[in-house]
């Protein structure tokens, strides 16, 4: 795992999302295909669509990534829970 990603996780654990976002941006600038950075970024982002974009990027890099698949499944479940079923 890239040191920027490790530092970002530490920042998240300390409650500093802005610092984490900056570190993750640096990690992804250095390596746009850093799966760990994309996964951590997905945990930091609150916007569901942006989170989905991060997770889809992980799957584009690593199609069998179980964590990304599980997170996307959970996003879909939450989205569907908010949509009333039509009769």
Secondary structure, DSSP 8 states (H G I E B T S, - for coil): --HHHHHHHHHHHTT-HHHHHHHHHHHHHH-TT-HHHHHHHHHH---HHHHHHHHHHHHHH-TT-HHHHHHHHHHHHHHHHTS----
